[in-house]
Amino acid sequence: TQLLEQSPQFLSIQEGENLTVYCNSSSVFSSLQWYRQEPGEGPVLLVTVVTGGEVKKLKRLTFQFGDARKDSSLHITAAQPGDTGLYLCAGGGGSGSSNTGKLIFGQGTTLQVKP
Amino acid sequence: KAGVTQTPRYLIKTRGQQVTLSCSPISGHRSVSWYQQTPGQGLQFLFEYFSETQRNKGNFPGRFSGRQFSNSRSEMNVSTLELGDSALYLCASSRSQNTEAFFGQGTRLTVV
């Protein structure tokens, strides 16, 4: 069974602080997607990483895919209250399911940024 | 370009009833996947359709079913509803299999 372990589950920080969210698995994924979800809404895609070692930046957010394509991290610099939400990592094309749209989701990280 | 549209947004049903949820994918997208999201289990994969064929199915009972039409729109059906079926049901569309997935706003189903 493919699993994605996300940590930490909850994070409450002050505006201006930096943070990192981790997403780890024992399985190899062909791609890793990060989403942000607001209460009662659907997840919004932030980024997709597909190459081992790949680093992508989206303003203050930096995403990295592990060399072995089993893990990923999301780093936020100088967090703002608008960053508050549920952050989800999702692995696609895991072993045995390369030709499928099925995504395996981590449990999510609830981030609260206080002004 | 319109996003993924799910209807209805909210639904209240009684135990034992059945329900049908609808999803219209992004224009040009041929893959539609369904997920159930609950506080305790997170996002769990239900099934995926591509070109009107079910390509993958998650570990849910047979009460959960779906289909996809020739215009890529998809429906999922849950029969004999149980209290535990209360959840946010999310639909995601992709241009093809194993490409980026974009989610709708979800349908909040409450079973009483």
Interface residues (C-beta under 8 A of the other chain):
Chain A: S30 S31 Q33 Y35 G40 E41 G42 P43 V44 L45 T48 L88 A90 G92 G93 S97 S98 N99 T100 G101 K102 L103 I104 F105 G106 Q107 G108
Chain B: V4 Q6 S31 S33 Y35 G42 L43 Q44 F45 E48 F50 R55 N56 G58 L88 L90 A92 S94 Q97 N98 T99 E100 A101 F102 F103 G104 Q105 G106 R108
